[in-house]
Amino acid sequence: MNMGWISRVVDKTSTDAGDGCEFSGAIATGWDGCVVVRRSGASRHRAWRIDCACVKFCVEKDRKKYKVGLFDSRPGSWDNAVQVYSIDSEEGYVITNVSLGAGALPAGWDRGVGLKGPHCLWPWVGAGDAKITSYNCLKIQPSWMEDNPEINKLRIGELALAGTHNAGAWRFDTEISTISRDSFVLCQDRSIWAQLVHGIRYFDFRVAYYDFYPNEDDRIRPLVPLLKEIRAFLDNTKEIVFLDAHHFPIGFYEPDGSPIRSVHAGLIQLVQRELGPHLAYARDFSTGAGIRGPTVQSLLDADKRLLFSYVDNAIVSENNALWPILPHLWANTNSPTELFRYLDQAIASSPQANARSPLHSAMAQTTPTVLDILFLRGSLRENADAVNRNVTQRLATRWRHHANIVSSDFFLANDVVDLSIAISLERSRSPLL
């Protein structure tokens, strides 16, 4: 299932697609249902009501004849709706027969560097009773850090960031395809460039070595083209990107577990070659235990906007460019219930006082078992569906004050990008900073 949320509803009088619903605890006296739209499947959309902080634009519980609709452009009248659906319960969803299509990037970003600011994709969603009282759109956020300079005083460990798990596993670099490969290997459905344009700022890479450096366990995609996409984005924006080499499944270690230093050195040289002008060397910034890291402003002032974390601290100790192991809050379960139980506790107790990295990533995805893969029980997309529908709500509530990075599979199935932006702004305005 190819899914995506629109979980914030915008006041009809708003003049900007990014204005309107604030995820502010100060105004969220009660977490009520807000109208959302989700992509589900190649030819379906879902309209949903979830708990979020959009109280100002939410449906009153005793309201009758409420409805939601999909629109080709900013909603103005129900007469212009592509589809309209009545809402007869406080929460739930409606599956539509409207296809998302290819999901081309707007404002010139499909062809290269486009216009700054948030830009809406098709479709829009409108909500109301006799009249449309609120609306929103799925959007790209290619320049959200530059658009919100208030966050520059935050340390990187104080940011809220959207990330992608197995970021490079979005399409095979071969036409060969099997059910098991498609179902249990691919974790994303957008390129690295598209992920950046949508607002993702943290990438969890898994790198294997086969006399060259493809990305992921199963020779999914060569690494260099992915790095070039990051380089092109950094060359043309003022955004900060976090790259995390967090797992080396093949080629980096001897059978006894000792690192093959020549292979590690080759990867580091490759990253330095492709991203060197943007690399923020850890030695030049605050990285000690218990420190939340450098401020966003200090990275901008130095014009070093790519932080490269590395999972092997023995290699980190030998290279001043590398940032130490970035803790992954990973439940290692195929149960969404167990996943959220674990993350609720892990995020609440993060960051750990002795953590060397100023960052931590909540890995908001389930992990299939060997039997799941062997008997083709479900798929990563289905698993992501079961998780992502709740990630936005969790980040808006229980994880709001402690989450740093929230990494997901098929990230368009949640609203972590927009919500992270709102939470980062909220933290920047805290009187404690």
Backbone torsions as a table, in degrees:
resi	resn	phi	psi	omega
1	MET	NA	130.3	179.6
2	ASN	-100.5	108.2	-165.9
3	MET	-125.2	156.4	175.1
4	GLY	-160.9	144.1	-177.1
5	TRP	-99.0	147.6	158.5
6	ILE	-124.6	96.2	-168.3
7	SER	-107.2	1.4	175.6
8	ARG	-112.5	134.0	179.2
9	VAL	-104.2	132.1	-174.4
10	VAL	-101.7	138.3	175.4
11	ASP	-55.7	135.3	-176.5
12	LYS	-59.7	-25.5	-178.1
13	THR	-85.0	-3.6	-179.2
14	SER	-65.2	145.8	178.9
15	THR	-103.6	0.7	-178.4
16	ASP	-135.3	136.6	-177.8
17	ALA	-63.5	-22.0	-178.4
18	GLY	-91.8	-5.3	-178.8
19	ASP	-85.5	175.1	171.5
20	GLY	110.8	-111.6	-169.0
21	CYS	-67.5	121.7	177.8
22	GLU	-101.3	138.6	175.0
23	PHE	-94.0	65.3	-174.9
24	SER	-110.7	125.6	178.7
25	GLY	-60.2	-25.1	-178.0
26	ALA	-65.9	-32.3	-178.8
27	ILE	-100.8	-9.2	-176.2
28	ALA	-89.3	68.1	178.1
29	THR	-68.9	-22.0	173.9
30	GLY	-149.9	134.2	-179.7
31	TRP	-85.1	108.1	-175.0
32	ASP	-111.0	176.4	-177.2
33	GLY	-80.0	134.9	176.1
34	CYS	-119.8	148.7	-179.5
35	VAL	-74.6	134.3	177.4
36	VAL	-135.6	165.0	172.1
37	VAL	-127.0	138.2	177.6
38	ARG	-127.9	143.6	171.0
39	ARG	-83.7	137.0	179.9
40	SER	-145.4	104.7	-178.5
41	GLY	86.5	168.8	-176.0
42	ALA	-67.5	-20.3	-174.5
43	SER	-137.6	29.2	-178.2
44	ARG	-137.3	152.1	171.0
45	HIS	-127.5	157.7	175.7
46	ARG	-127.0	137.7	169.1
47	ALA	-103.2	133.8	-168.7
48	TRP	-139.4	154.5	168.7
49	ARG	-119.3	126.3	-178.7
50	ILE	-127.4	166.3	173.7
51	ASP	-79.5	125.5	176.9
52	CYS	-154.1	-177.0	-174.5
53	ALA	-92.5	15.6	-178.3
54	CYS	-84.9	45.1	-174.3
55	VAL	-56.6	-37.7	-175.6
56	LYS	-60.3	-29.4	-175.3
57	PHE	-116.1	18.5	-175.1
58	CYS	-92.8	163.7	179.8
59	VAL	-72.1	131.2	174.0
60	GLU	-70.6	141.5	-172.4
61	LYS	-61.7	-29.9	-177.6
62	ASP	-97.6	11.5	-177.7
63	ARG	-76.1	140.6	-179.2
64	LYS	-109.9	157.9	174.0
65	LYS	57.3	38.7	176.2
66	TYR	-82.7	146.7	-179.2
67	LYS	-148.1	164.4	-179.8
68	VAL	-133.9	147.4	-179.4
69	GLY	-143.4	158.0	174.5
70	LEU	-102.1	142.5	-173.7
71	PHE	-135.8	151.8	176.1
72	ASP	-75.4	-25.1	-179.2
73	SER	-145.1	-175.2	-176.3
74	ARG	-54.0	123.7	-174.4
75	PRO	-64.4	134.3	175.7
76	GLY	-130.1	-31.1	-177.8
77	SER	-149.1	145.2	176.9
78	TRP	-62.6	-23.0	179.6
79	ASP	-63.7	-21.7	-177.3
80	ASN	-98.0	5.8	-177.1
81	ALA	-71.6	142.0	172.6
82	VAL	-72.8	-41.8	176.6
83	GLN	-145.2	147.0	175.5
84	VAL	-130.8	138.8	-177.6
85	TYR	-135.0	134.3	177.6
86	SER	-78.6	143.2	177.6
87	ILE	-105.7	114.0	-175.9
88	ASP	-115.7	13.9	176.4
89	SER	-146.9	165.3	-177.2
90	GLU	-70.4	-26.4	176.5
91	GLU	-153.7	155.3	-177.1
92	GLY	153.8	-161.4	-179.7
93	TYR	-152.4	161.3	176.8
94	VAL	-127.1	125.7	176.9
95	ILE	-89.5	125.3	-178.9
96	THR	-104.9	171.5	177.1
97	ASN	-108.3	23.9	179.8
98	VAL	-93.4	124.0	-176.7
99	SER	-83.9	139.6	175.9
100	LEU	-71.2	-34.3	-174.3
101	GLY	82.0	-157.9	-174.3
102	ALA	-74.6	-17.2	-180.0
103	GLY	69.3	46.1	-179.6
104	ALA	-60.5	146.0	-179.6
105	LEU	-78.7	132.3	-178.0
106	PRO	-84.1	178.8	171.7
107	ALA	58.5	30.1	175.2
108	GLY	88.4	-3.4	-174.5
109	TRP	-76.4	-15.4	174.7
110	ASP	-69.4	-29.0	-176.1
111	ARG	-100.1	-6.4	-176.5
112	GLY	148.1	-144.1	-178.3
113	VAL	-74.7	127.2	-178.5
114	GLY	-114.4	-154.4	-177.9
115	LEU	-78.4	145.2	177.7
116	LYS	-72.2	166.8	175.2
117	GLY	91.9	167.4	176.5
118	PRO	-71.6	143.2	178.7
119	HIS	-138.8	138.8	-175.2
120	CYS	-80.5	142.3	167.9
121	LEU	-99.4	166.3	172.6
122	TRP	-82.4	141.7	2.4
123	PRO	-98.4	171.2	168.5
124	TRP	-93.0	159.7	172.8
125	VAL	-123.5	137.3	174.7
126	GLY	-122.7	154.2	-178.4
127	ALA	-144.4	151.7	178.2
128	GLY	160.0	-164.2	176.5
129	ASP	-111.3	-107.2	177.8
130	ALA	-67.4	-32.7	177.7
131	LYS	-119.2	153.7	175.3
132	ILE	-75.3	120.8	-176.7
133	THR	-107.7	-12.1	-179.7
134	SER	-157.5	156.6	179.0
135	TYR	-156.7	167.8	177.4
136	ASN	-162.3	177.0	177.3
137	CYS	-148.9	153.9	166.8
138	LEU	-72.5	135.8	-171.4
139	LYS	-139.2	162.1	169.4
140	ILE	-95.4	152.7	179.2
141	GLN	-133.9	65.1	-172.9
142	PRO	-69.8	-22.5	-174.4
143	SER	-130.3	34.7	-170.7
144	TRP	-65.9	-31.1	177.9
145	MET	-68.8	-46.2	177.9
146	GLU	-66.2	-33.5	-179.3
147	ASP	-69.3	-18.7	-174.7
148	ASN	-127.2	71.7	-175.2
149	PRO	-64.0	-11.8	177.3
150	GLU	-59.2	-27.5	-176.6
151	ILE	-77.7	-6.9	-174.0
152	ASN	-63.8	-23.0	179.4
153	LYS	-81.3	-11.8	179.0
154	LEU	-72.3	146.0	168.2
155	ARG	-79.6	156.2	-173.3
156	ILE	-62.3	-28.3	177.2
157	GLY	-75.8	-8.9	178.1
158	GLU	-98.1	-9.0	178.3
159	LEU	-71.9	155.9	164.5
160	ALA	-107.6	125.8	-172.5
161	LEU	-132.7	144.9	172.8
162	ALA	-93.3	133.0	179.6
163	GLY	-130.8	168.9	177.2
164	THR	-123.7	134.1	176.5
165	HIS	-81.9	135.3	-177.0
166	ASN	49.0	56.1	-169.3
167	ALA	-59.7	-33.0	-176.9
168	GLY	-81.5	-8.7	-177.1
169	ALA	-88.0	67.2	-177.6
170	TRP	-112.7	-19.4	177.0
171	ARG	-164.8	143.3	177.6
172	PHE	-72.7	147.1	177.6
173	ASP	-89.0	29.6	179.4
174	THR	-153.1	156.2	178.3
175	GLU	-80.0	-13.0	-179.3
176	ILE	-66.2	131.0	-176.8
177	SER	-144.9	138.5	173.4
178	THR	-132.7	161.9	-179.9
179	ILE	-60.2	-44.8	-176.9
180	SER	-65.5	-39.5	178.8
181	ARG	-66.2	-47.2	-178.2
182	ASP	-66.3	-35.3	-172.7
183	SER	-83.1	-30.5	-170.9
184	PHE	-126.8	16.5	176.7
185	VAL	-122.2	-49.3	-177.7
186	LEU	-71.1	126.8	-178.1
187	CYS	-111.8	-13.0	179.8
188	GLN	-133.4	166.4	175.8
189	ASP	-131.9	20.2	176.2
190	ARG	-133.4	145.6	179.2
191	SER	-64.8	167.0	176.3
192	ILE	-59.4	-42.4	177.6
193	TRP	-58.2	-48.6	-178.9
194	ALA	-64.5	-37.6	176.9
195	GLN	-60.6	-44.7	177.6
196	LEU	-61.1	-45.0	-178.7
197	VAL	-64.4	-35.3	178.0
198	HIS	-70.8	-18.2	177.5
199	GLY	118.8	1.5	176.1
200	ILE	-66.7	134.8	-179.2
201	ARG	-125.7	-3.2	177.6
202	TYR	-126.6	131.6	-179.2
203	PHE	-123.3	121.6	173.9
204	ASP	-92.0	108.4	-179.9
205	PHE	-104.8	140.0	172.1
206	ARG	-116.0	117.6	-170.2
207	VAL	-116.1	130.5	175.3
208	ALA	-115.6	153.9	-178.6
209	TYR	-117.7	120.2	175.9
210	TYR	-127.8	56.8	-171.9
211	ASP	67.4	0.4	169.5
212	PHE	-153.7	-178.7	-172.3
213	TYR	-118.8	82.9	169.7
214	PRO	-77.7	168.6	178.0
215	ASN	-101.0	141.7	175.5
216	GLU	81.8	167.2	-171.8
217	ASP	-67.5	-30.8	-165.1
218	ASP	-115.2	36.1	179.4
219	ARG	51.8	47.7	-175.2
220	ILE	-71.4	-54.9	-179.6
221	ARG	-145.1	142.9	173.5
222	PRO	-61.6	148.5	-174.7
223	LEU	-75.5	-41.2	-172.0
224	VAL	-56.4	-46.2	178.5
225	PRO	-59.4	-32.9	178.1
226	LEU	-67.7	-41.2	177.8
227	LEU	-64.8	-35.6	179.0
228	LYS	-66.4	-33.2	176.2
229	GLU	-66.0	-40.5	176.8
230	ILE	-64.4	-42.3	-180.0
231	ARG	-61.2	-45.3	-179.8
232	ALA	-61.1	-38.5	179.9
233	PHE	-67.8	-45.6	-179.6
234	LEU	-66.0	-35.2	179.1
235	ASP	-62.6	-25.6	-170.5
236	ASN	-118.9	9.2	177.5
237	THR	-137.5	178.6	174.7
238	LYS	-114.6	24.5	-178.1
239	GLU	-82.7	158.2	176.1
240	ILE	-107.8	134.9	-175.6
241	VAL	-124.2	140.8	-179.4
242	PHE	-115.7	117.5	-179.7
243	LEU	-111.0	130.2	-173.5
244	ASP	-126.7	107.3	172.7
245	ALA	-83.6	94.1	-167.1
246	HIS	-106.5	-7.2	179.8
247	HIS	-157.6	137.1	178.8
248	PHE	-123.9	89.1	-171.9
249	PRO	-70.8	-29.3	-174.2
250	ILE	-142.3	132.3	165.7
251	GLY	93.9	-5.9	-174.7
252	PHE	-103.7	-9.9	-174.9
253	TYR	-137.2	147.4	173.7
254	GLU	-72.0	164.2	177.4
255	PRO	-55.5	-28.3	179.8
256	ASP	-84.9	2.4	177.2
257	GLY	93.4	-5.1	179.6
258	SER	-76.5	142.3	-176.6
259	PRO	-69.8	141.7	171.1
260	ILE	-87.6	97.2	-168.5
261	ARG	-63.8	-29.6	179.6
262	SER	-67.1	-34.5	178.7
263	VAL	-72.0	-44.8	176.2
264	HIS	-59.4	-43.9	179.9
265	ALA	-62.0	-38.1	179.1
266	GLY	-63.7	-40.9	178.1
267	LEU	-65.0	-45.4	-179.0
268	ILE	-61.9	-42.1	177.5
269	GLN	-63.5	-36.1	178.4
270	LEU	-63.8	-45.9	179.0
271	VAL	-64.6	-41.5	178.9
272	GLN	-64.6	-36.4	178.9
273	ARG	-65.6	-43.1	-175.1
274	GLU	-82.9	-33.4	-171.7
275	LEU	-121.3	3.6	-170.9
276	GLY	-45.7	-49.4	-177.4
277	PRO	-60.1	-20.6	-176.6
278	HIS	-103.3	-6.2	-174.4
279	LEU	-68.4	127.7	173.1
280	ALA	-93.1	107.3	-178.2
281	TYR	-69.5	132.3	-178.0
282	ALA	-60.0	-33.7	-177.8
283	ARG	-62.7	-21.9	-175.3
284	ASP	-92.2	-2.0	-175.9
285	PHE	-135.9	168.7	-176.4
286	SER	-74.9	116.5	-178.4
287	THR	-133.9	9.7	-175.7
288	GLY	-68.6	163.1	179.2
289	ALA	-58.9	134.9	178.0
290	GLY	83.2	-3.0	179.2
291	ILE	-98.0	137.2	-177.2
292	ARG	-82.2	8.8	175.1
293	GLY	90.9	-180.0	-179.5
294	PRO	-70.5	160.8	174.7
295	THR	-75.9	158.4	173.8
296	VAL	-58.1	-40.8	-177.9
297	GLN	-61.7	-39.2	-179.1
298	SER	-65.5	-35.0	176.2
299	LEU	-68.8	-39.4	178.1
300	LEU	-66.6	-41.6	-179.6
301	ASP	-62.4	-37.3	179.5
302	ALA	-82.2	-9.8	-175.1
303	ASP	54.4	43.3	175.7
304	LYS	-123.9	102.7	-166.8
305	ARG	-122.9	20.7	174.4
306	LEU	-127.6	114.8	178.3
307	LEU	-104.1	126.0	-174.1
308	PHE	-112.6	103.0	177.9
309	SER	-88.8	150.0	-174.2
310	TYR	-135.8	137.7	-169.7
311	VAL	-78.7	-14.9	-176.1
312	ASP	-107.5	107.2	-176.6
313	ASN	-70.0	-21.1	174.8
314	ALA	-66.0	-39.0	176.8
315	ILE	-73.6	-37.5	178.4
316	VAL	-58.6	-41.9	-177.0
317	SER	-65.0	-17.8	-178.4
318	GLU	-99.4	-1.3	-175.3
319	ASN	-140.3	116.3	-175.7
320	ASN	-69.5	-14.5	-178.3
321	ALA	-78.9	-23.7	-169.8
322	LEU	-85.9	141.1	172.6
323	TRP	-92.6	146.5	-173.2
324	PRO	-66.7	171.8	-178.1
325	ILE	-48.0	127.1	177.6
326	LEU	-92.1	112.8	-176.2
327	PRO	-58.9	129.9	172.9
328	HIS	-100.8	123.5	174.9
329	LEU	-87.4	94.0	-169.2
330	TRP	-120.4	121.1	-176.2
331	ALA	-82.2	-24.0	-178.2
332	ASN	53.1	55.2	179.8
333	THR	-142.4	152.7	175.3
334	ASN	-98.4	10.2	-179.6
335	SER	-104.5	118.2	176.0
336	PRO	-56.9	-37.5	179.7
337	THR	-62.2	-46.6	178.7
338	GLU	-67.6	-36.1	177.5
339	LEU	-58.4	-50.6	-177.4
340	PHE	-69.6	-33.7	176.1
341	ARG	-62.0	-43.7	179.0
342	TYR	-65.5	-48.3	-176.8
343	LEU	-65.6	-35.3	176.6
344	ASP	-56.0	-43.3	-178.6
345	GLN	-76.5	-42.8	-175.5
346	ALA	-67.4	-41.8	-179.9
347	ILE	-68.6	-38.5	-179.1
348	ALA	-63.4	-27.5	-178.5
349	SER	-101.5	11.7	179.4
350	SER	-105.5	150.9	-0.3
351	PRO	-79.6	152.0	175.7
352	GLN	-70.6	141.9	-175.1
353	ALA	-61.8	-30.3	-176.2
354	ASN	-97.6	7.0	-179.0
355	ALA	-68.1	131.5	180.0
356	ARG	-76.8	-31.1	178.8
357	SER	-84.1	141.3	175.6
358	PRO	-77.0	-5.9	-174.6
359	LEU	-112.5	159.0	168.3
360	HIS	-150.5	147.5	-175.5
361	SER	-121.7	122.9	172.1
362	ALA	-80.9	117.2	-177.4
363	MET	-89.0	93.8	-171.6
364	ALA	-89.3	62.7	175.7
365	GLN	-152.3	150.9	176.2
366	THR	-84.9	164.2	-179.0
367	THR	-119.5	118.2	-179.8
368	PRO	-67.1	149.0	176.6
369	THR	-84.7	170.4	176.4
370	VAL	-60.0	-39.1	179.2
371	LEU	-67.4	-35.9	176.0
372	ASP	-57.8	-43.7	-178.2
373	ILE	-72.9	-43.3	-177.1
374	LEU	-61.6	-42.3	-177.1
375	PHE	-100.6	11.3	177.6
376	LEU	51.6	47.3	178.0
377	ARG	-85.4	105.1	-179.3
378	GLY	75.8	-155.1	178.9
379	SER	-165.9	169.1	177.6
380	LEU	-63.7	-33.3	178.0
381	ARG	-66.2	-45.8	178.8
382	GLU	-63.5	-40.5	177.8
383	ASN	-62.8	-41.2	179.1
384	ALA	-64.2	-36.3	177.4
385	ASP	-58.7	-46.1	-177.9
386	ALA	-66.3	-27.6	-178.1
387	VAL	-90.4	-48.8	-171.0
388	ASN	-62.9	-30.1	-179.6
389	ARG	-62.5	-17.9	-179.1
390	ASN	-110.6	-12.1	-175.8
391	VAL	-64.2	-43.8	-178.4
392	THR	-60.1	-46.2	179.6
393	GLN	-61.9	-42.0	-178.8
394	ARG	-64.2	-44.1	-179.6
395	LEU	-64.7	-35.1	-179.6
396	ALA	-72.9	-16.5	-175.1
397	THR	-123.0	-88.5	-171.1
398	ARG	-64.1	-33.7	-176.1
399	TRP	-94.0	-1.7	-167.4
400	ARG	-55.6	-40.5	-170.8
401	HIS	-93.6	-14.7	-175.0
402	HIS	-120.6	-16.8	-177.4
403	ALA	-65.8	141.0	175.5
404	ASN	-111.0	-71.6	175.0
405	ILE	-112.8	134.7	172.5
406	VAL	-118.7	113.2	-176.1
407	SER	-106.7	135.1	-175.6
408	SER	-137.2	163.3	168.4
409	ASP	-87.6	146.6	177.1
410	PHE	45.2	64.1	-167.6
411	PHE	-59.3	-22.0	-179.9
412	LEU	-70.1	-5.7	178.0
413	ALA	-83.4	-0.1	176.5
414	ASN	-136.5	178.1	-178.2
415	ASP	-114.7	34.2	-175.5
416	VAL	-65.7	-34.6	-179.3
417	VAL	-60.4	-58.2	-177.4
418	ASP	-62.9	-39.7	-178.7
419	LEU	-68.6	-37.3	177.2
420	SER	-63.6	-39.6	176.3
421	ILE	-59.8	-47.2	-179.5
422	ALA	-62.5	-40.4	-179.0
423	ILE	-70.5	-39.4	176.7
424	SER	-60.2	-42.9	176.7
425	LEU	-63.6	-41.0	178.3
426	GLU	-59.9	-43.8	179.8
427	ARG	-67.2	-35.9	-180.0
428	SER	-66.0	-23.8	-178.9
429	ARG	-94.7	2.6	-179.5
430	SER	-67.6	135.4	179.0
431	PRO	-67.9	-11.6	-179.5
432	LEU	-79.5	-13.4	-178.9
433	LEU	-94.4	NA	NA
